[in-house]
Amino acid sequence: MAAGHAFKANFEQLAFPDDDALFEAWCDGRTGYPLVDAAMRQINRTGWMHNRLRMVVASFLVKDLLVDWRRGERYFADHLIDYDLSANNGGWQWAASTGCDAQPWFRIFNPVTQSERFDAEGKFIRKYVPELAACNNKEIHAPWLMPEMRQTMLGIRIGRDYPQPVVDHATQRALALALYKQQASRE
């Protein structure tokens, strides 16, 4: 299979809604999910991103935002200083569950859980999303859950100073599972 095509042919034609506004929010680091936003701001600023973050943001683009994996693959190709065709294509197809060694399509990274697990103290988030620097180590992973009074106390208004989440993870997870299940049943 050539680059730009799914290794698993049955997933070549996944009917992603492919919303341009969601894709742009992802590209700009304005999704409202701090770890995703920090990672995207890092690649935009430095041209590099840790492999764990590459997996998290790829899973988020494809399975939370329901944007075709090929758009993310192209974005990384244009922005990574360590770009490698086979690693990039393989990584995106792994995350999108379309490749030869893909993660099962029903596995979907939770961006908050990933954040809590791999940036527990929020150091990486604070570096690339400084508008959340005043949050404590729990709040920084899901700042939209902070009560309004706490936001006021910290001088952070979610929806003004930092975006509300562009999607609800639980809702999008269900939509992604339905999309993949429908395509998988066509095998």
TIRO-2110 file (N, C-alpha, C; in Angstrom, 1 decimal):
// TIRO-2110
0.9, -1.2, 0.0, N, 1, A
0.0, 0.0, 0.0, CA, 1, A
0.9, 1.2, 0.0, C, 1, A
0.6, 2.2, -0.8, N, 2, A
1.3, 3.4, -0.9, CA, 2, A
1.1, 4.4, 0.3, C, 2, A
2.0, 5.2, 0.5, N, 3, A
1.8, 6.3, 1.6, CA, 3, A
0.5, 7.0, 1.3, C, 3, A
-0.2, 7.4, 2.3, N, 4, A
-1.4, 8.1, 2.1, CA, 4, A
-2.7, 7.2, 2.0, C, 4, A
-2.4, 5.9, 2.0, N, 5, A
-3.5, 4.9, 2.0, CA, 5, A
-3.4, 4.0, 3.2, C, 5, A
-4.6, 3.6, 3.6, N, 6, A
-4.7, 2.7, 4.8, CA, 6, A
-4.1, 1.3, 4.4, C, 6, A
-3.3, 0.8, 5.3, N, 7, A
-2.7, -0.6, 5.0, CA, 7, A
-3.9, -1.6, 5.1, C, 7, A
-4.8, -1.4, 6.0, N, 8, A
-6.0, -2.2, 6.1, CA, 8, A
-7.0, -1.7, 5.2, C, 8, A
-7.2, -2.3, 4.0, N, 9, A
-8.0, -1.8, 2.9, CA, 9, A
-9.5, -1.5, 3.4, C, 9, A
-10.0, -2.3, 4.3, N, 10, A
-11.4, -2.1, 4.8, CA, 10, A
-11.5, -0.8, 5.5, C, 10, A
-10.4, -0.2, 6.0, N, 11, A
-10.5, 1.1, 6.7, CA, 11, A
-10.1, 2.3, 5.8, C, 11, A
-9.9, 2.0, 4.5, N, 12, A
-9.5, 3.1, 3.6, CA, 12, A
-10.6, 4.2, 3.4, C, 12, A
-11.8, 3.8, 3.5, N, 13, A
-12.9, 4.7, 3.3, CA, 13, A
-13.7, 5.1, 4.5, C, 13, A
-13.0, 5.1, 5.7, N, 14, A
-13.7, 5.6, 6.9, CA, 14, A
-14.4, 6.9, 6.6, C, 14, A
-15.6, 7.0, 7.0, N, 15, A
-16.4, 8.3, 6.8, CA, 15, A
-16.2, 9.3, 7.9, C, 15, A
-15.0, 9.8, 8.0, N, 16, A
-14.7, 10.8, 9.0, CA, 16, A
-15.5, 12.1, 8.7, C, 16, A
-16.2, 12.7, 9.7, N, 17, A
-16.8, 14.0, 9.5, CA, 17, A
-15.8, 15.1, 9.0, C, 17, A
-14.6, 15.0, 9.5, N, 18, A
-13.5, 15.8, 9.0, CA, 18, A
-13.7, 17.3, 9.1, C, 18, A
-14.1, 17.8, 10.2, N, 19, A
-14.4, 19.2, 10.5, CA, 19, A
-13.2, 20.1, 10.4, C, 19, A
-13.2, 21.1, 9.5, N, 20, A
-12.0, 21.9, 9.3, CA, 20, A
-11.7, 22.8, 10.6, C, 20, A
-12.8, 23.2, 11.3, N, 21, A
-12.6, 24.1, 12.5, CA, 21, A
-11.9, 23.2, 13.6, C, 21, A
-12.3, 22.0, 13.7, N, 22, A
-11.7, 21.1, 14.7, CA, 22, A
-10.2, 20.8, 14.4, C, 22, A
-10.0, 20.6, 13.1, N, 23, A
-8.6, 20.4, 12.7, CA, 23, A
-7.7, 21.6, 13.0, C, 23, A
-8.2, 22.8, 12.7, N, 24, A
-7.5, 24.0, 12.9, CA, 24, A
-7.2, 24.2, 14.4, C, 24, A
-8.2, 23.9, 15.2, N, 25, A
-8.1, 24.0, 16.7, CA, 25, A
-7.0, 23.1, 17.2, C, 25, A
-6.9, 21.9, 16.6, N, 26, A
-5.9, 20.9, 16.9, CA, 26, A
-4.5, 21.4, 16.5, C, 26, A
-4.4, 21.9, 15.3, N, 27, A
-3.2, 22.4, 14.7, CA, 27, A
-2.6, 23.6, 15.6, C, 27, A
-3.5, 24.4, 16.1, N, 28, A
-3.1, 25.6, 16.8, CA, 28, A
-2.9, 25.4, 18.3, C, 28, A
-3.3, 24.2, 18.8, N, 29, A
-3.2, 24.0, 20.2, CA, 29, A
-4.3, 24.7, 21.0, C, 29, A
-5.5, 24.7, 20.4, N, 30, A
-6.7, 25.3, 21.1, CA, 30, A
-7.8, 24.4, 21.2, C, 30, A
-7.6, 23.1, 21.6, N, 31, A
-8.7, 22.1, 21.7, CA, 31, A
-9.4, 22.2, 23.1, C, 31, A
-8.7, 22.8, 24.1, N, 32, A
-9.3, 22.8, 25.4, CA, 32, A
-8.8, 21.6, 26.2, C, 32, A
-8.0, 20.8, 25.6, N, 33, A
-7.4, 19.6, 26.3, CA, 33, A
-5.9, 20.0, 26.5, C, 33, A
-5.5, 20.3, 27.7, N, 34, A
-4.2, 20.9, 27.9, CA, 34, A
-3.0, 20.0, 27.4, C, 34, A
-3.0, 18.7, 27.6, N, 35, A
-1.8, 18.0, 27.1, CA, 35, A
-1.8, 18.0, 25.6, C, 35, A
-2.9, 17.9, 24.9, N, 36, A
-3.0, 17.9, 23.5, CA, 36, A
-2.5, 19.3, 23.0, C, 36, A
-3.0, 20.3, 23.6, N, 37, A
-2.6, 21.7, 23.3, CA, 37, A
-1.1, 22.0, 23.5, C, 37, A
-0.6, 21.5, 24.6, N, 38, A
0.8, 21.7, 24.9, CA, 38, A
1.7, 21.0, 23.8, C, 38, A
1.3, 19.8, 23.5, N, 39, A
2.1, 19.0, 22.5, CA, 39, A
2.0, 19.7, 21.1, C, 39, A
0.9, 20.2, 20.7, N, 40, A
0.8, 20.9, 19.4, CA, 40, A
1.5, 22.2, 19.4, C, 40, A
1.5, 22.9, 20.5, N, 41, A
2.2, 24.2, 20.6, CA, 41, A
3.7, 23.9, 20.6, C, 41, A
4.1, 22.7, 21.2, N, 42, A
5.5, 22.4, 21.1, CA, 42, A
6.0, 22.1, 19.7, C, 42, A
5.2, 21.3, 19.0, N, 43, A
5.6, 21.0, 17.6, CA, 43, A
5.7, 22.3, 16.7, C, 43, A
4.7, 23.1, 17.0, N, 44, A
4.6, 24.4, 16.2, CA, 44, A
5.8, 25.3, 16.5, C, 44, A
6.3, 25.3, 17.8, N, 45, A
7.4, 26.1, 18.2, CA, 45, A
8.7, 25.5, 17.9, C, 45, A
8.9, 24.2, 18.1, N, 46, A
10.2, 23.6, 18.0, CA, 46, A
10.4, 22.6, 16.9, C, 46, A
9.3, 22.1, 16.3, N, 47, A
9.4, 21.1, 15.2, CA, 47, A
9.7, 19.7, 15.8, C, 47, A
9.4, 19.5, 17.1, N, 48, A
9.7, 18.2, 17.7, CA, 48, A
8.6, 17.9, 18.7, C, 48, A
8.4, 16.6, 18.9, N, 49, A
7.4, 16.2, 19.9, CA, 49, A
7.8, 14.7, 20.3, C, 49, A
7.7, 14.5, 21.6, N, 50, A
8.0, 13.2, 22.2, CA, 50, A
7.0, 12.1, 21.6, C, 50, A
7.5, 10.9, 21.4, N, 51, A
6.7, 9.8, 20.8, CA, 51, A
5.4, 9.6, 21.6, C, 51, A
5.4, 9.6, 22.9, N, 52, A
4.1, 9.4, 23.6, CA, 52, A
3.1, 10.5, 23.2, C, 52, A
3.6, 11.7, 23.1, N, 53, A
2.7, 12.8, 22.7, CA, 53, A
2.2, 12.7, 21.3, C, 53, A
3.1, 12.2, 20.4, N, 54, A
2.6, 11.9, 19.1, CA, 54, A
1.5, 10.9, 19.0, C, 54, A
1.5, 9.9, 19.9, N, 55, A
0.4, 9.0, 20.0, CA, 55, A
-0.8, 9.6, 20.5, C, 55, A
-0.7, 10.4, 21.6, N, 56, A
-1.8, 11.0, 22.2, CA, 56, A
-2.5, 12.0, 21.2, C, 56, A
-1.7, 12.9, 20.6, N, 57, A
-2.4, 13.8, 19.7, CA, 57, A
-2.9, 13.2, 18.4, C, 57, A
-2.3, 12.1, 18.0, N, 58, A
-2.8, 11.4, 16.8, CA, 58, A
-4.2, 10.7, 17.2, C, 58, A
-4.2, 10.0, 18.3, N, 59, A
-5.4, 9.4, 18.7, CA, 59, A
-6.5, 10.5, 18.9, C, 59, A
-6.2, 11.6, 19.5, N, 60, A
-7.2, 12.6, 19.7, CA, 60, A
-7.7, 13.2, 18.4, C, 60, A
-6.8, 13.4, 17.4, N, 61, A
-7.3, 14.0, 16.2, CA, 61, A
-8.3, 13.0, 15.5, C, 61, A
-7.9, 11.7, 15.4, N, 62, A
-8.7, 10.8, 14.7, CA, 62, A
-9.9, 10.3, 15.5, C, 62, A
-9.7, 10.0, 16.7, N, 63, A
-10.8, 9.3, 17.5, CA, 63, A
-11.6, 10.2, 18.4, C, 63, A
-11.1, 11.4, 18.6, N, 64, A
-12.0, 12.4, 19.4, CA, 64, A
-12.5, 13.4, 18.4, C, 64, A
-11.7, 14.0, 17.5, N, 65, A
-12.1, 15.0, 16.6, CA, 65, A
-12.7, 14.4, 15.3, C, 65, A
-12.5, 13.1, 15.1, N, 66, A
-13.0, 12.4, 13.9, CA, 66, A
-12.5, 13.1, 12.6, C, 66, A
-11.2, 13.4, 12.6, N, 67, A
-10.6, 14.0, 11.4, CA, 67, A
-9.7, 12.9, 10.8, C, 67, A
-9.8, 12.8, 9.5, N, 68, A
-9.0, 11.8, 8.8, CA, 68, A
-7.5, 11.8, 9.2, C, 68, A
-7.0, 10.7, 9.5, N, 69, A
-5.6, 10.5, 9.9, CA, 69, A
-4.6, 11.1, 8.9, C, 69, A
-4.9, 11.1, 7.7, N, 70, A
-4.0, 11.6, 6.6, CA, 70, A
-3.7, 13.1, 6.8, C, 70, A
-4.7, 13.8, 7.3, N, 71, A
-4.5, 15.3, 7.5, CA, 71, A
-3.4, 15.5, 8.6, C, 71, A
-3.5, 14.7, 9.7, N, 72, A
-2.5, 14.8, 10.8, CA, 72, A
-1.1, 14.3, 10.3, C, 72, A
-1.1, 13.3, 9.5, N, 73, A
0.1, 12.7, 8.9, CA, 73, A
0.8, 13.8, 8.1, C, 73, A
0.1, 14.5, 7.3, N, 74, A
0.6, 15.6, 6.5, CA, 74, A
1.1, 16.8, 7.3, C, 74, A
0.3, 17.1, 8.4, N, 75, A
0.7, 18.2, 9.3, CA, 75, A
2.1, 17.8, 9.9, C, 75, A
2.2, 16.6, 10.4, N, 76, A
3.5, 16.2, 11.0, CA, 76, A
4.6, 16.2, 10.0, C, 76, A
4.3, 15.8, 8.8, N, 77, A
5.4, 15.8, 7.7, CA, 77, A
5.9, 17.2, 7.5, C, 77, A
5.0, 18.2, 7.5, N, 78, A
5.4, 19.6, 7.3, CA, 78, A
6.0, 20.2, 8.5, C, 78, A
5.9, 19.7, 9.7, N, 79, A
6.3, 20.4, 10.9, CA, 79, A
7.5, 19.7, 11.6, C, 79, A
7.6, 18.4, 11.5, N, 80, A
8.6, 17.7, 12.3, CA, 80, A
10.0, 17.9, 11.7, C, 80, A
11.0, 18.2, 12.5, N, 81, A
12.4, 18.3, 12.1, CA, 81, A
13.0, 16.9, 12.0, C, 81, A
12.4, 15.9, 12.6, N, 82, A
12.9, 14.6, 12.5, CA, 82, A
12.0, 13.7, 11.7, C, 82, A
11.3, 14.3, 10.8, N, 83, A
10.3, 13.6, 9.9, CA, 83, A
11.0, 12.4, 9.2, C, 83, A
10.3, 11.3, 9.2, N, 84, A
10.7, 10.1, 8.5, CA, 84, A
9.4, 9.5, 8.0, C, 84, A
9.3, 9.3, 6.7, N, 85, A
8.1, 8.8, 6.1, CA, 85, A
7.5, 7.6, 6.7, C, 85, A
8.4, 6.6, 6.8, N, 86, A
7.9, 5.3, 7.4, CA, 86, A
7.4, 5.4, 8.8, C, 86, A
8.2, 6.1, 9.6, N, 87, A
7.8, 6.3, 11.1, CA, 87, A
6.5, 7.1, 11.2, C, 87, A
6.4, 8.2, 10.4, N, 88, A
5.3, 9.0, 10.5, CA, 88, A
4.0, 8.3, 10.0, C, 88, A
4.1, 7.7, 8.8, N, 89, A
3.0, 7.0, 8.3, CA, 89, A
2.6, 5.8, 9.2, C, 89, A
3.6, 5.1, 9.7, N, 90, A
3.3, 4.0, 10.6, CA, 90, A
2.7, 4.4, 11.9, C, 90, A
3.2, 5.5, 12.4, N, 91, A
2.6, 6.0, 13.7, CA, 91, A
1.2, 6.5, 13.5, C, 91, A
0.9, 7.2, 12.5, N, 92, A
-0.4, 7.7, 12.2, CA, 92, A
-1.4, 6.5, 12.0, C, 92, A
-0.9, 5.5, 11.2, N, 93, A
-1.8, 4.4, 11.0, CA, 93, A
-2.0, 3.5, 12.2, C, 93, A
-1.0, 3.5, 13.1, N, 94, A
-1.1, 2.8, 14.3, CA, 94, A
-2.2, 3.5, 15.2, C, 94, A
-2.1, 4.8, 15.3, N, 95, A
-3.1, 5.5, 16.1, CA, 95, A
-4.5, 5.4, 15.5, C, 95, A
-4.6, 5.5, 14.1, N, 96, A
-5.9, 5.4, 13.5, CA, 96, A
-6.4, 4.0, 13.3, C, 96, A
-5.7, 3.0, 13.7, N, 97, A
-6.1, 1.6, 13.6, CA, 97, A
-6.3, 1.2, 12.2, C, 97, A
-5.5, 1.7, 11.3, N, 98, A
-5.6, 1.4, 9.9, CA, 98, A
-4.3, 0.7, 9.4, C, 98, A
-3.3, 0.6, 10.2, N, 99, A
-2.0, 0.0, 9.7, CA, 99, A
-1.8, -1.4, 10.0, C, 99, A
-0.6, -1.9, 9.6, N, 100, A
-0.3, -3.3, 9.7, CA, 100, A
-0.1, -3.8, 11.2, C, 100, A
0.3, -2.9, 12.0, N, 101, A
0.4, -3.2, 13.5, CA, 101, A
-0.4, -2.3, 14.3, C, 101, A
-1.6, -2.0, 13.8, N, 102, A
-2.4, -1.0, 14.4, CA, 102, A
-2.9, -1.4, 15.8, C, 102, A
-3.1, -0.4, 16.7, N, 103, A
-3.8, -0.7, 17.9, CA, 103, A
-5.3, -1.0, 17.5, C, 103, A
-5.9, -1.9, 18.3, N, 104, A
-7.3, -2.2, 18.0, CA, 104, A
-8.2, -0.9, 17.9, C, 104, A
-9.1, -0.9, 17.0, N, 105, A
-9.9, 0.3, 16.7, CA, 105, A
-10.7, 0.7, 18.0, C, 105, A
-10.9, -0.2, 18.8, N, 106, A
-11.8, 0.1, 20.0, CA, 106, A
-10.9, 0.7, 21.2, C, 106, A
-9.6, 0.8, 21.0, N, 107, A
-8.8, 1.4, 22.0, CA, 107, A
-8.6, 2.9, 21.7, C, 107, A
-9.0, 3.7, 22.6, N, 108, A
-9.0, 5.2, 22.4, CA, 108, A
-8.4, 5.8, 23.6, C, 108, A
-7.3, 6.5, 23.4, N, 109, A
-6.7, 7.2, 24.5, CA, 109, A
-7.6, 8.3, 25.1, C, 109, A
-7.7, 8.3, 26.4, N, 110, A
-8.4, 9.4, 27.1, CA, 110, A
-7.3, 10.5, 27.3, C, 110, A
-7.5, 11.7, 26.7, N, 111, A
-6.5, 12.7, 26.9, CA, 111, A
-6.2, 13.2, 28.3, C, 111, A
-7.3, 13.2, 29.1, N, 112, A
-7.1, 13.6, 30.5, CA, 112, A
-6.3, 12.5, 31.3, C, 112, A
-6.7, 11.3, 31.1, N, 113, A
-5.9, 10.2, 31.8, CA, 113, A
-4.5, 10.1, 31.3, C, 113, A
-4.2, 10.3, 30.0, N, 114, A
-2.9, 10.4, 29.5, CA, 114, A
-2.1, 11.5, 30.2, C, 114, A
-2.7, 12.6, 30.3, N, 115, A
-2.1, 13.8, 30.9, CA, 115, A
-1.8, 13.5, 32.4, C, 115, A
-2.7, 13.0, 33.1, N, 116, A
-2.5, 12.7, 34.5, CA, 116, A
-1.4, 11.7, 34.7, C, 116, A
-1.3, 10.7, 33.8, N, 117, A
-0.3, 9.6, 33.9, CA, 117, A
1.1, 10.1, 33.5, C, 117, A
1.2, 10.9, 32.5, N, 118, A
2.5, 11.2, 31.9, CA, 118, A
3.0, 12.6, 32.2, C, 118, A
2.2, 13.4, 32.7, N, 119, A
2.6, 14.8, 33.1, CA, 119, A
1.9, 15.1, 34.5, C, 119, A
2.0, 14.2, 35.4, N, 120, A
1.3, 14.3, 36.7, CA, 120, A
1.3, 15.7, 37.3, C, 120, A
2.5, 16.3, 37.3, N, 121, A
2.7, 17.6, 38.0, CA, 121, A
2.4, 18.8, 37.0, C, 121, A
2.1, 18.5, 35.8, N, 122, A
1.7, 19.5, 34.8, CA, 122, A
2.9, 20.4, 34.4, C, 122, A
4.1, 19.9, 34.5, N, 123, A
5.3, 20.7, 34.1, CA, 123, A
5.3, 21.0, 32.6, C, 123, A
5.1, 20.0, 31.8, N, 124, A
5.1, 20.2, 30.4, CA, 124, A
3.9, 21.1, 30.0, C, 124, A
2.8, 20.9, 30.5, N, 125, A
1.6, 21.8, 30.2, CA, 125, A
1.9, 23.2, 30.6, C, 125, A
2.5, 23.4, 31.8, N, 126, A
2.8, 24.8, 32.2, CA, 126, A
3.8, 25.5, 31.3, C, 126, A
4.7, 24.7, 30.7, N, 127, A
5.7, 25.3, 29.8, CA, 127, A
5.1, 25.8, 28.5, C, 127, A
4.1, 25.0, 27.9, N, 128, A
3.6, 25.3, 26.6, CA, 128, A
2.2, 25.9, 26.7, C, 128, A
1.5, 25.8, 27.8, N, 129, A
0.2, 26.4, 28.0, CA, 129, A
0.3, 27.3, 29.3, C, 129, A
1.1, 28.4, 29.2, N, 130, A
1.3, 29.2, 30.4, CA, 130, A
0.1, 29.8, 31.0, C, 130, A
-1.0, 29.9, 30.2, N, 131, A
-2.2, 30.5, 30.8, CA, 131, A
-2.8, 29.6, 31.8, C, 131, A
-2.4, 28.4, 31.9, N, 132, A
-2.9, 27.5, 33.0, CA, 132, A
-1.9, 27.3, 34.1, C, 132, A
-0.8, 28.0, 34.1, N, 133, A
0.3, 27.8, 35.1, CA, 133, A
-0.1, 27.9, 36.5, C, 133, A
-1.2, 28.7, 36.8, N, 134, A
-1.6, 28.9, 38.2, CA, 134, A
-2.5, 27.7, 38.7, C, 134, A
-2.9, 26.9, 37.8, N, 135, A
-3.7, 25.7, 38.2, CA, 135, A
-2.9, 24.8, 39.1, C, 135, A
-3.6, 24.1, 40.0, N, 136, A
-2.8, 23.1, 40.8, CA, 136, A
-2.7, 21.8, 40.0, C, 136, A
-2.0, 20.8, 40.5, N, 137, A
-1.6, 19.6, 39.8, CA, 137, A
-2.8, 18.8, 39.3, C, 137, A
-3.9, 18.9, 40.0, N, 138, A
-5.1, 18.2, 39.6, CA, 138, A
-5.9, 19.0, 38.5, C, 138, A
-6.1, 20.3, 38.8, N, 139, A
-6.9, 21.2, 37.9, CA, 139, A
-6.3, 21.3, 36.5, C, 139, A
-5.0, 21.2, 36.4, N, 140, A
-4.3, 21.5, 35.1, CA, 140, A
-4.7, 20.5, 34.0, C, 140, A
-5.1, 19.3, 34.4, N, 141, A
-5.4, 18.3, 33.4, CA, 141, A
-6.8, 18.4, 32.8, C, 141, A
-7.7, 19.0, 33.5, N, 142, A
-9.1, 19.2, 33.1, CA, 142, A
-9.6, 20.6, 33.7, C, 142, A
-9.1, 21.7, 33.2, N, 143, A
-9.4, 23.0, 33.8, CA, 143, A
-10.8, 23.4, 33.7, C, 143, A
-11.6, 22.9, 32.7, N, 144, A
-13.0, 23.2, 32.6, CA, 144, A
-13.8, 22.7, 33.7, C, 144, A
-13.3, 21.8, 34.6, N, 145, A
-14.0, 21.3, 35.7, CA, 145, A
-13.9, 22.3, 37.0, C, 145, A
-13.0, 23.3, 36.9, N, 146, A
-12.8, 24.2, 38.0, CA, 146, A
-14.0, 25.0, 38.2, C, 146, A
-14.5, 25.1, 39.4, N, 147, A
-15.6, 26.0, 39.7, CA, 147, A
-15.3, 27.5, 39.3, C, 147, A
-16.3, 28.2, 38.9, N, 148, A
-16.1, 29.6, 38.5, CA, 148, A
-15.4, 30.4, 39.5, C, 148, A
-15.7, 30.2, 40.8, N, 149, A
-15.0, 31.0, 41.8, CA, 149, A
-13.5, 30.7, 41.8, C, 149, A
-13.2, 29.5, 41.6, N, 150, A
-11.7, 29.1, 41.6, CA, 150, A
-11.1, 29.7, 40.4, C, 150, A
-11.8, 29.7, 39.2, N, 151, A
-11.2, 30.4, 38.0, CA, 151, A
-10.9, 31.8, 38.3, C, 151, A
-11.9, 32.5, 38.9, N, 152, A
-11.8, 33.9, 39.3, CA, 152, A
-10.6, 34.1, 40.2, C, 152, A
-10.4, 33.3, 41.2, N, 153, A
-9.3, 33.4, 42.1, CA, 153, A
-8.0, 33.2, 41.4, C, 153, A
-7.9, 32.4, 40.4, N, 154, A
-6.7, 32.2, 39.7, CA, 154, A
-6.5, 33.2, 38.6, C, 154, A
-7.5, 33.9, 38.2, N, 155, A
-7.4, 34.9, 37.1, CA, 155, A
-7.5, 34.2, 35.8, C, 155, A
-8.1, 33.0, 35.7, N, 156, A
-8.3, 32.3, 34.5, CA, 156, A
-9.7, 32.0, 34.2, C, 156, A
-10.2, 32.5, 33.1, N, 157, A
-11.6, 32.2, 32.7, CA, 157, A
-11.6, 31.2, 31.6, C, 157, A
-12.1, 30.0, 31.8, N, 158, A
-12.2, 29.0, 30.8, CA, 158, A
-13.2, 29.4, 29.8, C, 158, A
-12.9, 29.4, 28.6, N, 159, A
-13.7, 29.9, 27.5, CA, 159, A
-13.3, 31.3, 27.0, C, 159, A
-12.5, 32.0, 27.9, N, 160, A
-12.0, 33.3, 27.5, CA, 160, A
-10.5, 33.3, 27.4, C, 160, A
-9.8, 32.9, 28.5, N, 161, A
-8.3, 32.8, 28.6, CA, 161, A
-7.8, 31.5, 28.1, C, 161, A
-8.6, 30.5, 28.1, N, 162, A
-8.2, 29.2, 27.6, CA, 162, A
-9.5, 28.5, 27.2, C, 162, A
-9.5, 27.8, 26.0, N, 163, A
-10.7, 27.4, 25.4, CA, 163, A
-11.4, 26.3, 26.3, C, 163, A
-12.7, 26.3, 26.2, N, 164, A
-13.5, 25.1, 26.6, CA, 164, A
-13.1, 24.0, 25.7, C, 164, A
-13.3, 22.7, 26.2, N, 165, A
-13.0, 21.6, 25.3, CA, 165, A
-13.9, 21.7, 24.0, C, 165, A
-13.3, 21.5, 22.8, N, 166, A
-14.0, 21.6, 21.6, CA, 166, A
-14.9, 20.4, 21.4, C, 166, A
-14.7, 19.3, 22.1, N, 167, A
-15.6, 18.1, 22.1, CA, 167, A
-15.6, 17.5, 23.4, C, 167, A
-16.6, 16.7, 23.7, N, 168, A
-16.7, 15.9, 24.9, CA, 168, A
-16.1, 14.5, 24.6, C, 168, A
-15.1, 14.1, 25.3, N, 169, A
-14.4, 12.9, 25.1, CA, 169, A
-15.3, 11.7, 25.1, C, 169, A
-16.1, 11.6, 26.0, N, 170, A
-17.0, 10.4, 26.1, CA, 170, A
-18.0, 10.3, 24.9, C, 170, A
-18.5, 11.4, 24.5, N, 171, A
-19.4, 11.5, 23.4, CA, 171, A
-18.7, 11.1, 22.1, C, 171, A
-17.5, 11.7, 21.9, N, 172, A
-16.7, 11.4, 20.7, CA, 172, A
-16.2, 10.0, 20.7, C, 172, A
-15.9, 9.4, 21.8, N, 173, A
-15.5, 8.0, 21.9, CA, 173, A
-16.6, 7.1, 21.4, C, 173, A
-17.8, 7.4, 21.8, N, 174, A
-18.9, 6.6, 21.3, CA, 174, A
-19.1, 6.7, 19.8, C, 174, A
-19.0, 7.9, 19.3, N, 175, A
-19.1, 8.2, 17.9, CA, 175, A
-18.0, 7.4, 17.1, C, 175, A
-16.8, 7.5, 17.6, N, 176, A
-15.6, 6.8, 16.9, CA, 176, A
-15.9, 5.3, 16.9, C, 176, A
-16.3, 4.8, 18.1, N, 177, A
-16.5, 3.3, 18.1, CA, 177, A
-17.6, 2.9, 17.1, C, 177, A
-18.7, 3.7, 17.0, N, 178, A
-19.7, 3.4, 16.0, CA, 178, A
-19.2, 3.5, 14.6, C, 178, A
-18.4, 4.5, 14.3, N, 179, A
-17.8, 4.7, 13.0, CA, 179, A
-16.9, 3.5, 12.6, C, 179, A
-16.1, 3.1, 13.5, N, 180, A
-15.2, 2.0, 13.2, CA, 180, A
-15.9, 0.6, 13.2, C, 180, A
-16.9, 0.5, 14.1, N, 181, A
-17.6, -0.8, 14.1, CA, 181, A
-18.4, -0.9, 12.8, C, 181, A
-19.0, 0.1, 12.3, N, 182, A
-19.7, 0.1, 11.0, CA, 182, A
-18.8, -0.3, 9.9, C, 182, A
-17.6, 0.3, 9.8, N, 183, A
-16.6, 0.0, 8.8, CA, 183, A
-16.1, -1.4, 8.9, C, 183, A
-15.8, -1.9, 10.1, N, 184, A
-15.3, -3.2, 10.4, CA, 184, A
-16.3, -4.3, 10.0, C, 184, A
-17.6, -4.0, 10.1, N, 185, A
-18.6, -5.0, 9.8, CA, 185, A
-18.7, -5.2, 8.3, C, 185, A
-18.1, -4.3, 7.5, N, 186, A
-18.1, -4.4, 6.0, CA, 186, A
-17.0, -5.4, 5.5, C, 186, A
-16.2, -5.9, 6.4, N, 187, A
-15.1, -6.8, 6.0, CA, 187, A
-15.7, -8.1, 5.3, C, 187, A
END
